[in-house]
Amino acid sequence: MMLTSTQIGELAAQFFIAGVGTLCFAILFACPRKSLFFCGLVGAVGWFVYELAVMLGADSAAASLLAVIPLTLLTRVFAITLKMPVTVFLLSGIFPLVPGAGIYYTAYYFIQNENALALAKGISTFKIAVALAIGISLVLCIPLPKKRK
C-alpha cells in the first residue's frame, strides 16, 4: 500500500507534535537539560512508527508493539552515548503511546454502569499495555556488547 501525500504530511505533522509533547513531558519530569532534545526525538519516533503501523492496517496493540521496539532501541543508544540511565529516555519517550484515554474511558463506562463498554475498552487498553511491556522487555533483554580492553 502506498501512502498519499496527504498521509505523509499528516505523519510529518504527527512526528513534530509528538516530539513537542514528549519534550514538554520531559521538562515536567525534570530530565537533565542535555537529554531533552533526545527525549523528544524518542517520543516522536515511537509515535511516528505507531501512526505508520495504524495507517498500514495494524490494530492498536500490534501498532504499539511495533512502535515500542525501535523506541526502546533508540533509548538504549542514547543512554549509552549520553551516559545516562535508560529510564530518562524511556519514561518520557513512551508518553505518547500510553493508553491514557483507554484507562479513562474504562473507568468512565464502569461508573456510568455501561459494563459491556467498560469491559471492551478495558480489554483493549490491557492489550496495549501488555504490548508495550513485552516490547520494552524484549529490547532491554538484548545483552550489551562487552567493552574491549
C-alpha positions in Angstrom: 0.0 0.0 0.0 1.4 3.4 -1.0 1.0 6.4 1.2 -0.6 9.5 -0.3 1.0 12.9 0.0 -1.7 13.9 2.5 -0.9 10.9 4.7 2.8 11.7 4.5 2.1 15.3 5.5 -0.1 14.0 8.4 2.7 11.7 9.5 5.2 14.6 9.5 2.9 16.8 11.5 2.3 14.0 14.0 6.0 13.4 14.3 6.6 17.0 15.3 3.6 17.3 17.6 4.6 14.1 19.4 8.1 15.4 19.7 6.9 18.6 21.3 4.5 16.8 23.6 7.2 14.4 24.7 9.7 17.3 25.2 7.2 19.1 27.4 6.6 15.9 29.4 10.4 15.5 29.8 10.7 19.1 31.1 7.8 18.3 33.5 9.7 15.2 34.7 12.8 17.3 35.3 15.0 15.3 32.9 18.6 16.6 32.5 18.8 19.6 30.2 21.2 17.9 27.7 18.8 15.0 27.3 15.6 17.0 26.5 16.0 17.0 22.7 16.7 13.3 22.7 13.7 12.6 24.9 11.5 14.5 22.4 13.1 12.6 19.5 12.4 9.2 21.1 8.7 10.0 21.6 8.4 11.4 18.1 10.0 8.3 16.6 7.7 6.0 18.7 4.6 7.9 17.7 5.6 8.0 14.0 6.0 4.2 13.9 2.7 3.8 15.7 0.8 6.0 13.3 2.5 4.4 10.3 1.5 1.0 11.5 -2.1 2.1 12.1 -2.2 3.7 8.6 -1.0 0.4 7.1 -3.8 -1.5 8.9 -2.4 -2.7 12.2 -4.7 -2.7 15.3 -3.7 -0.6 18.3 -2.0 -3.4 20.3 0.1 -4.5 17.3 1.0 -1.0 16.4 2.0 -0.3 20.0 4.3 -3.3 20.0 5.8 -2.3 16.6 6.3 1.2 17.9 7.9 0.5 21.2 10.7 -1.7 19.8 12.5 1.0 17.8 11.7 3.4 20.6 13.4 1.3 23.2 16.3 0.6 20.9 16.8 4.3 20.5 16.6 4.9 24.3 19.4 2.4 24.7 21.5 4.1 22.1 21.0 7.5 23.7 21.6 6.1 27.2 25.0 4.7 26.1 26.1 7.7 24.0 25.0 10.3 26.6 26.0 8.2 29.6 22.6 8.4 31.3 20.1 5.8 32.5 17.7 4.3 30.0 14.8 5.4 32.1 15.4 9.1 31.4 14.6 8.5 27.8 12.1 5.6 28.2 9.7 7.2 30.7 9.3 10.3 28.7 9.5 8.5 25.3 6.6 6.2 25.8 4.4 9.1 26.9 2.6 9.3 23.5 2.0 5.5 23.4 0.5 5.1 26.9 -3.2 4.3 26.6 -4.4 7.1 29.0 -7.7 7.7 27.1 -8.5 3.9 27.3 -7.9 3.9 31.0 -10.1 7.0 31.4 -13.0 5.6 29.3 -12.8 2.2 31.0 -13.4 4.0 34.4 -16.0 6.3 32.9 -18.1 3.5 31.4 -17.7 1.5 34.6 -19.0 4.4 36.7 -21.8 5.0 34.2 -22.8 1.3 34.6 -22.1 0.5 31.0 -20.4 -2.7 31.9 -20.1 -4.1 28.4 -18.4 -1.0 27.1 -16.2 -0.8 30.2 -15.1 -4.4 29.7 -14.4 -4.0 25.9 -12.4 -0.8 26.5 -10.6 -2.3 29.5 -9.5 -5.4 27.5 -8.3 -3.2 24.6 -6.4 -1.0 27.0 -4.9 -4.0 28.7 -3.7 -5.5 25.4 -1.9 -2.2 24.6 -0.3 -2.0 28.0 0.9 -5.7 27.7 2.2 -5.0 24.2 4.2 -2.0 25.5 5.6 -4.1 28.4 6.6 -7.0 26.1 8.3 -4.8 23.5 10.3 -2.9 26.2 11.3 -6.2 27.8 12.3 -7.8 24.5 14.7 -5.0 23.7 16.1 -4.5 27.2 16.9 -8.2 27.4 19.3 -7.9 24.5 22.8 -8.0 26.1 25.1 -5.1 25.5 28.5 -5.9 23.9 31.4 -6.3 26.2 33.9 -3.4 26.4 37.2 -4.1 24.7 40.3 -3.7 26.8 
